[in-house]
Amino acid sequence: MPIVAQSTETTDWVSRFADEVIEESERRAPGKPVVVASGLSPSGPIHLGNLREVMTPHLVADEIRRRGHQVRHLISWDDYDRYRKVPKGIAGVDEESYKEHIGKPLTSVPAPKGSSHPNWAEHFKAAMIESLAELGVEFDGISQTEQYTNGVYREQILHAIKHRGDIDAILDQYRTKKAPAKKQGQKPVDEAELEAAEGSGAAGEDDGSSTAAGYFPYKPYCGNCEKDLTSVTFYDDDSTELTYACTACGFSETVRLNEFNRGKLVWKVDWPMRWAYEGVVFEPSGVDHSSPGSSFQVGGQIVGIFGGKQPIGPMYAFVGISGMAKMSSSKGGVPTPADALQIMEPQLLRWLYARRRPNQSFKVAFDQEIQRLYDEWDRLDAKVADNSALPADVAAHARAVGTAAGELPRTPRPLPYRTLASVADITAGHEDQALRILSELDPDQPLTSLEEARPRYDKAEAWINTHVPADQRTIVRDEPDAELLKSLDEASQQSLRLLLDGLADHWSLDGLTHLVYGVPKVQAGFSADATPKELPPEIKTAQRSFFALLYHLLVGRDTGPRLPTLLLAVGQDRVRALLGQ
C-alpha cells in the first residue's frame, strides 16, 4: 500500500524543495512530468559520498510522487567519460597493466579479472544498481555511452560547435580569475567527483581547449587507440568536416561530424546541454561543482545557448565514515552503499541521508558508533509510534521506512542492534545458540525463530565479522580463573554470591540488567531499586569495579559486550562455574 503524505505540514528540507520544484516545473513545462537528475561516474567503486548525489533528488522526487505528481528521476551514468587513473586496491586489477587504458572511454576498459560484466563501467554500475534497488530508489538510467555512440546528441553537438565562440566567451570570464582561497577548515574537493567532472579547469574541470581550429568544446576518441588524447586540427562549419590527430599513437583522420559518433562534448558544455535536452528542474551538485568558476556556475550561463534553464541545484556537503579519512574512489578502500547495506538495514541508511539538509555533512558509521546510531533510530521509531516525535523527525522517519510505492521490508522483531551484535559475537555463527539466547531476552514474548530477528540479526553478525578487530572479539573462558578467584577479598566474593543467588529469578535481559547494577547498591546498604539521584557518587565507581571483575572472570578482559547479554549468552550453568560456584 502506498505511503500517503503526512497529515501535518512537514517542515523538513525535502518538503521545502518539493514545493519549489513543483512550482518551477509548472512554470517551465506545465502538465509534464517533473524531471530531477543525478549523475554518477562508474570510474571505480561508487561510494557513500556519491550516494548523496542520488539520495537528495530521490527524496525530493519521492515527496513529489506522494503528492500525486508524475516525476522522473534520471540517473545519468557518465560511462563515456575518459578513464583517468587506475583506482587503488581493486580486486582483479593489475595497476601497471591497466595504465595502458588511461584515456579510453570507461566502457572500453576491460572489467576487473573475474567479473561477469562486459567492461569496467558495467562492473561498477551493477553494484550500485543492486544497492539502489535495496534502498527503494526508483530511477531511469541513461548510459552516456549509448547516447553519444547512437547519435542522440548529434544536433546538440553541432549546435555547441556552431556557437563555440559564445561558449568560449562565457568560459573566458572565469579563466582569468584565480581559484578562491581555501577557507580554514574547508573540506578538500572529492577526487572522485573531480574525475566525474572530466579534467582540469577552475575547479579541476575540463572546459575544452584552443586548437589549430580555434576553441573546440568537443573531444573525439581516437579511431585507432580509442583514447581522447586528440587535438582538432581542422573544422569546416558548412560541411561539418573535422580533422583530428592523436598525440598518443599518431593516428589522424578526417570525418564528418554530422555522421560521427565517437566523441563527446567537454564536461562544462556536456552538463548544461543535458539539462536543456532532458528538461531537468532539480539536480544537486557537490561542493567542487558549486564553487565560483566551476561547472554548475558556468553551466548556468551555457545552458541558455541550448535553449534551456539551469536546474534548482543545492550544494551537498561531505559524507564521512567514522574512523576513516575523507572518501575518494581513486584511492581505493572506500566504503560503498553495498558495504553499508551489509551491516545496516536500508531504513537506517536512508534515514542518515534524509535527516540532514544537503549542505550539512554527516558520517556513516562502520565502527562502534553504529550501535549508538541504531539506538537513536529505535528511540525515534518508538516516538513515532506513540506520536511524541517532532514533525520534522516524523517526516524523516517516514522517508526512511518507505517510499510512495510502499514500505521497505523490515525486521519483524527489531531487537537492539548492540544486543544482536553481542550475541553474534559470542555464538560465532552457531544459530541454535543465538536463538536460545535471544529467546530468553523477553520470557513473556520469546523469540521462536531467528527469522523474526532478520535481516537485522544478519546485519549485526556481518558487522561483528567484518568490522570488529580480532582483539576486540569476545571469547568466553573455557575454565574458571582459579588464581583470580582465590585472590578475591571478602567484598568481591560477596558481590559474586549476590549475583549468583539472583540469577535464576532475574534470567531475562531486563532482570539481569537490574541485578548487575543492583549488586553494588545492595552491598553499600541501599535498595537495588535506588535511582542515581538517591545514591552517592562512589556507587558508580563500585559498579565499574564489579563489572570489570565479571568481565575478567568471564572473558579475561576489562570490557566486553553488555553484561546482561553476556550472561544470557554464557548460560546459567557456565556462569556459575566460571564465577566459582
N, C-alpha and C positions, 0 to 999 in steps of 0.2 A: 504494500500500500504506500503511495507517495506520501512524503512528509510535507505537511502544509506549513506555510509560513507562520511564525509565532503570532499569537493574537495581539500581544503588546507590540508597540512600535519600537523595534530594537534600535539601539544607538551605536552598534558596533561599526567598525570601519567597512565591513563588507556591504552592509545596507546602504551606507552613505555613497560608496562608489556605484552600487547598483542604481540608485536614484539618478546619479549623474550620467551614467552610461545609457540608461533607458531614454532619458531626456535628449541626450546628444544624438543617439541613434535615430530617434523620431525626427529630429531636425535634419539629419543628413540623408536618411533613407527611410522615409515613412512607410510603414506597412511591411518592411522587410525584416528578416531575422537579424538580431543583434549579433555583431561579429567581434569576438575577443580573440587574442592571439598570444602564442608563446613561441619562442624559437630555441631549439636545442641543437648543439653540435655534437655528434657522436664521434668526437676525436679521441675519446678514451672513455673510461668509466664515467657515467653521468651521475654526479654526486649530489649530496643533500643540499648544497648551495644552489645547484642548478634546479633542484626540485621547486624552489621558491618561484622560479620563472614560470612554472606550471601551476602551482597551487594558488597563487594570487589571482590569476584570471579564472581558474577553475571555480574558486569560491564565489567570485562575483557572478560568473555565468550561472552557477547553480542557484544563487539567490534570485537571479532574473527568471530562471525556469520555474522556481517555486511560485513566482508571481503570475505565472501563466503566459509568459512571453516565449517566443521562439528565439533560440540563441545557438550560435555555432562557436565552439571553442576550437580554433585551429592550432595545431602544433606543427610548426614548420621545422622539419628535420633538415638541418644545414649539412646534408651529406655530400653536397657538391663543393664544399669548402676544400681548400688545399690541406694536405697532411703536413702539419707544421713541424712537429717533433715527435720522437718516439717516447711515449709515456714510460715512466719507470715502473718496474715491479709488475708488469703484465704477464701472467702465466702463458706460456707458449709463444713468447716473443723474444727473439734474439735481437737486442738493441742494435748491434752493428749491422746486421743484415737488413734490418728494417729501415735503416737510414737511406737506403737507395730509393725508397718510395717517397721521400720528402718532396713535396711539390705536386704530387698527383692528387686527384680528387679522392676523398675518403672512400668512395665506392669502388675505386680502382686499386685499393690497397688490400692485400690478402688478409683474411681473418687470422687471428692467432691460431697456432697449431692446435689441433684437437677440436676446434669449433665446428659446429654443424652449419654455420651460416656462410653465405657466399662471399662476403667481403667484410672489411674492418667495420664499416658503418653499420651494417646489418647486425653484426655481432653485438655491438654496444647498444643499439636501438632495442634489440629483443629483450634485454634485461629490464630496460626502463618501461617498455610497453607492458611487461608482465607485472611490474610493481604498480603501475598506474591502474591496471585492472583491479588489483587487490585493494587499492586505495579508493576505488569507486569513481575514478576520473573519466568522464565521457569526453571524447575529443575526435576531431577529424585530422588525421595525419597527412601531411603533404611532404613528399620527398622532393627536395630541390634538384636532385639529380634527374628525376623524371620530368620535372617541369622544364628544366633547361634543355635536356637532350631531346625532348619531344617537341621543342619549338614553341612551347606555350607562351613564353615571354618574348617572342621574336619582335612583335610590334613595339613592346616597351623598350627593348634593347636598341632598336633603330631610332626610336624617339629620343632616348637618352643620348645617343651619339649625335643626332641632329642638333640637340640642344647642349652639346658638351661645353660650349663657350659659356652658357648661362650657369651650368653646374660648376665649371671652373671658377667663375667669378664669385659664387657663393663660398666655395671652399677656400678661395684666396683670402677671404675675410679672416679666416682662422689660422692660416699657415704662418702669418707674420706674428701671431700672438704667442707668447710663451705660455707653457702649461702653468696653471696656478700652483703656488707653493703648497706643499703638503701640510695640512694642519696638524698641530700636535695631537697625537692620539688617534689620528685617522687611520682606518683600516687600509692595508695595501690593496691594490687592484687585483682582482682574482685572475690569475693567469689563464684559467680555463675559459673564462668569459672573454678575455682578450683574444684567445685563439679562435673562439667562435666569431669574433669580430673582424677576422681577416687581416691582421697585419700591423702596420706601423703608421701612426699619424698623431694627431694632437693627443689622443688618449690611447695610442697604440693601435689605431685602426687604419686600414688601407683606404685612401680616397682616390686612387688612380695615380697616373704619372704622366709627365710630359715625355713624349716620344718624338721620333722623327716626323710623325704625322700630327704633332701637337698633343694637347691634353687628350687623354683617352680613358673613359670610365669603364672599359671592358677589357677582360683578360682572356685570350684564347688559351686552351690547353693544347700542348704540342701534339701534333698528329703522329709523331714518331715515339717520343718517350713519355707522353701523357702529362708532363709537368707544366706548371704555369710560369716557368722562368722564361717568358716570352716578351718580346717587345714589338709593338706595331710600328712598322716602317712606312706604311703607305695606306691611305684610305680615300676612296672616292665616294662622295655623298650621293651622287646620281646613280651609280651602278651598284653601290654598297660593296665594291671590290676592296678587299683588305689583304694586305701582305704582312706577315709577321715572321720573326726569326727567333729561334730558341737558343738561349745562351748556354743551356745545359748540354745539348747534343749537337748543335749547329744546324739543325733542320730548319728549313724555311719553306713556306708555301703561300700561295695566293688563293683566296676563297671569296665567295660572295656571301656577305653576312646575312642576306635575306634567305639563304638556304643552309647556313652553317649553324650547327647546334652544339659545338664543342668548346664552350667558354661561358663566362658569366660576368655580370656586372660586378664591379668592386663593391665592397660592403656598404660604404656610406651612400651609395646610389641604389644598391640592391634592396636595402631595407625599406626606404621610403617608396620605392617602386612597388613593393609588395603591399604596403599599407594602402596605396591607391588601388592596386589590382584587386585586392580582397575586400576592400571597404572596411578595414579594421577600425573599430571605435575605441578599443581598450587594449593596451599592451604595456606591461610594466618593463622596466629595464634595470640592470644592475648599476651600481654606483659608477663603474667605469664608462658605461654608455651615457650617463647623465651629466657628466662634468662638462664645463664650458669647452666648446670646440669638438665635443665628441659626437658620435653618430646620431644620438637622439636629437640633440640640439640642431645639428646641421641638417638632419633629415627633415626637421620641421619646416625648413625652407625649401629643400629639394623636392619634397612631396608635391608642392604646388606645380612643379614642372610636369608632373604626371596627372594633374587634374584632381589630386586628392587632398586630404587634410590629415594633419598629424593626429594620432590617437591620444586619448587621455592616457597618460603614462606615468604612474607613480614610480619613484625610485625605490627599489627594495634593498634592504641592508644585508649585512653579512650574517651568514648562518655558520655557527661554530660547532665544535664537538668537545664535549667535556674531556679535558686532559690531553687534547691534541692541538696542534698548531693549525693555522688557517688552511682551508682546503684548496687544493689545486690539482686537477686531474692529470696535469703533466708531470707531477712529482710522484705519482703512484701511492697506493696505500690509503686512498681517501675513501671514507665510507659512502656507500651508495644507498638509495632507497631500499634496495633488496637486502642490504646488510642491516638496516634499521628494522625492516619488517621481519627479519629473522628473530629479533629479540623483543619486539613490541607489536602490539595489535594495531591494525590500521587506524582505529579510532584515536589512539594516543598520538600517533604521528600526525594525523590530520589536525588534531587539537593544537599541537605545537605551532603549526602554521596559521591556524585560524585565530588564535587568541592574541597574537601580536600584530600591530599595524605593520604594513610593508616596510616602513622606514625604521622599524625597531629591530635591532639584532637580537638573536637568541641562540641557545645552544641545544643540540640534540645529545642526549646522554648515552654513552656506551660504558660508563664506569658505574660506581656505586650510586651515583646521582639518579640513575634510572629508577631505583626503588623509591626515592623521595618523590619523583615525578608521578609515579603510579599512585602513591599515597594521596598526592594532591588531586589527581584525576578522580580517584574513588570518592574523595570528600566532595568534589564538585558533583559527581554522579548522584550522591546521596542528597545534596542540597537541591538539585533539580527535581529529584523525586518527591521531596517534601515541600516544594515551592518556596524555598528560602533563599535561592540564588538570585544574584543581581541580574537585571535584564541582559546586559552585555555578556555576562557569563553563560546565561541560558542560551543566547544566540550562538556563542562559540561552541557550546556543548552540542547543540542541535546540528551544527555544521560538521562536527566531528563524528557523530554517531551515524550519519547517513547523508543522503543527497535527495534531490527532488524525486528520484526514482524509487526511493525506499531506504530502509535501514541497512547498514552493512551487517554481515554475520557477526554475532558476538558470543562471548563465552557465557553459557547458561548460568554457571555459578562462579562469578568473578571473585575468587578468593584473593587475599592480599598478595601482590606480586612478590614482596620480600619473603613471605611465608612459603610460597611455591618455590622460590629460588633456593631457600634453605633446605626444603625437603628434597628437591632435585639434587642438591649438592651432597646431602648426607646419604641418599639412597643410591647415588651413582648409577642411574639407569634401571634400577630394579622397580618396575612398575607396581608389582604386588605390594612391595614395602611402601612405596609412595602412596598408594591407595589406602593402606592400613593407617598411615599417619594422618592423611587428610580426612579420613572418615571419623577420626577421633577429635578433630578440631571443634566440632559442634555436635555433641551427642544428641541434642534434640532434633537436629536435621542432618544426619550423617550423609556424607557423600557416598553414593552407591557405585559410581563408575568414574574413572578418570576422564571420560568423555565430557562429563559435566563441567570439568575444570579446563577443558580445551577450547580454543587454542592457547589461552593464557599460560597454562602449565608448560606447554611445549616451548613458548617464547622464553619463559623464565629458565627452563632447562638449557635452552640454546645459549642464553646469556652466561649461565654458570660455566658451560663447557667451552665457550669461545672467548670470553672477556674477563674472566676471573683468573688471575695468575695462580699457578700451581701451589705456591707457598701460602696462598690465602684460602685454598680449598679446605674443607672440613673432613678430617679423618678421625673417627671415634676410636678411642683406645681399645686395644684387644684385652688388656689386663689392667687391673687396678694399679695405681701408682702407690705401691706399698710404702715406699720411703716417705713420700709426702704425707700420706695418711698417718703414719707413725709419728711424724714431727708436729702434728697439729696441736695447738693449745686447747684448753677446755672450751673456750668460747667458740672456736671454729668447729670443734666436734659437736657442740650443742646445736650450732646452726644447721649442720648436716642432719642431725637427728630430727629437728623440727621440720625440715624439708621432707625427709623420708616418711615421717609419721603422717604428713598431709597428702602424700602423693595420690593414694587411692581415691580420696574424697575430692581431689581437685584435678582429676585427669581429663582436662579439656584445655583448649587454648586460653580461654578467659580464666578458668580456675587456676591453672599453673601460673599465669601472669600475676594473679592476686597472691598466690603462695610465695613465689620467689621474691616479690617486692615486700611481702609481709613479714618474712622471717626476721630481717634485721630490725623491723619495728617492734616485733614481739620481744626480741632479745633485749631491746632497750627499755622495755616496760610500757610500750604503747600498744594500742589496738592495731590489728592488721588492717583495719579499715580506716585508720587515721589518714587524713589528707595532708599534702605537703605543707599547707599553712599551719597545721597543728603540730608540726614536727620541727625539732631543732636542725640546723644545717648539717650537723655531723651524721645524721641518719643517711644522707646521700653518700657520704664517704664510706659508711659501713656497708651500704648496698653495693657500691662499686667493689669493695674488697671481697664481699660474699660472691658476687658474680665472677670475679677473677678466679677465686678458689674453685668454683664449679667448672669453669672452662678448663682450668689446668687438670682437674680430675677426670673430665670427660673427653677432652680433645687435645690436651697437652699444650694449650696456648693461652695467652692472656685474654683473647677475644674470640668471637665466633658468631654463628647465627644467633638470633634472639633465643634466649634460654628456654622460654616455653615451647617454642618449636623444636629446639634441640632435644629437650626432654621427651617430647612426644615421639620424635624420630628414633631415639635410642631405645625407648620402650621401658616399662616399669622394672622388669626383672634385671635388665642390663644396667639401668641407672643404679639400682640398689647394689648390684655387685661392684660397680666402679666407685661408688661412694662408701664402700666398706661395710655394707650390711650383710 
